[in-house]
Amino acid sequence: MAENSETEIDCGTINRLLELADFEVSIAIGVVAGLGVADCLADGPRPVEQLAAETQSNSRALWRTLRALATKNIFEEVKPGVFALTPLSELLRRYTASRCACLVRWL
């Protein structure tokens, strides 16, 4: 193979790779549901450091997880390092009528 040759990759291959990587989103949802992050945000946006302290988790890891979920509109980063609920993350609260958090933890 030549040193400067370029390999063409079709869009179908890239899309399939992205589909396979999406399992990380479901894992991240399960983690934040288990920690009760959505419940911590019930009264409004909060800094990730407060969320980490309340959930006894690592603030840097929690920040990365919430940022990843914010790209999927599951949480919203209202300003750097401050997160809020969205209609999707509202479903992860433990004490709501939908009680989807229990289902997410079960999955």
C-alpha positions in Angstrom: 0.0 0.0 0.0 1.3 3.4 -0.9 2.3 5.7 1.9 0.0 8.6 0.7 -2.9 6.6 -0.6 -6.4 7.4 0.6 -9.0 4.8 1.3 -12.6 5.6 0.4 -15.1 4.8 3.0 -18.8 4.7 2.1 -21.4 6.5 4.2 -23.1 3.2 5.0 -20.0 2.0 6.8 -19.7 5.2 8.8 -23.4 5.1 9.7 -23.1 1.5 10.8 -20.1 2.3 13.0 -22.0 5.1 14.6 -25.0 2.8 15.2 -22.7 0.3 17.0 -21.2 3.1 19.1 -24.6 4.2 20.3 -24.6 1.5 23.1 -22.6 4.0 25.1 -25.6 6.3 25.3 -27.7 3.5 26.8 -25.0 2.7 29.3 -24.7 6.4 30.2 -28.4 6.7 30.7 -28.3 3.7 33.0 -25.5 5.2 35.0 -27.2 8.6 35.6 -30.5 6.9 36.3 -28.8 4.7 38.9 -27.1 7.8 40.5 -30.4 9.7 40.6 -29.0 12.7 38.7 -32.4 13.6 37.3 -33.8 13.7 40.8 -31.0 16.1 41.8 -32.0 18.4 39.0 -35.7 18.5 39.8 -35.5 22.0 41.3 -33.6 23.4 38.4 -30.1 23.6 36.9 -27.1 22.8 39.0 -23.3 22.7 38.6 -21.8 19.3 38.0 -19.7 19.7 41.2 -22.8 19.8 43.3 -24.4 16.9 41.4 -21.2 14.8 41.9 -21.1 15.6 45.6 -24.8 14.7 46.1 -24.5 11.5 44.1 -21.1 10.6 45.5 -19.6 10.4 42.1 -16.5 11.7 40.3 -17.2 15.2 39.1 -15.0 14.9 35.9 -16.6 11.6 34.9 -20.0 12.9 35.6 -19.4 16.0 33.6 -18.2 13.9 30.6 -21.2 11.7 30.9 -23.7 14.5 31.1 -22.0 16.3 28.2 -22.3 13.2 26.1 -26.0 12.9 27.0 -26.5 16.6 26.3 -25.5 16.0 22.7 -28.5 13.6 22.4 -30.8 16.2 24.2 -31.2 13.9 27.2 -29.8 16.7 29.5 -29.1 20.3 28.7 -25.9 22.1 29.5 -27.3 25.6 30.2 -23.9 27.1 30.7 -20.5 25.5 31.0 -20.6 22.8 33.7 -24.3 23.5 34.7 -26.9 21.0 33.7 -30.7 20.9 33.6 -33.4 18.5 32.8 -35.0 18.1 29.4 -38.3 16.3 28.6 -36.3 13.1 28.1 -34.3 13.3 31.3 -37.5 14.2 33.2 -38.5 10.6 32.5 -35.5 9.4 34.5 -36.8 10.8 37.8 -37.6 8.2 40.4 -40.6 9.8 41.8 -42.7 10.7 38.7 -45.8 9.1 37.3 -43.9 7.6 34.4 -41.2 6.0 36.6 -39.0 5.2 33.6 -35.9 5.2 35.8 -36.8 1.8 37.2 -37.2 0.5 33.6 -33.8 2.0 32.6 -32.0 0.4 35.5 -33.6 -2.9 34.7 -32.4 -2.8 31.1 
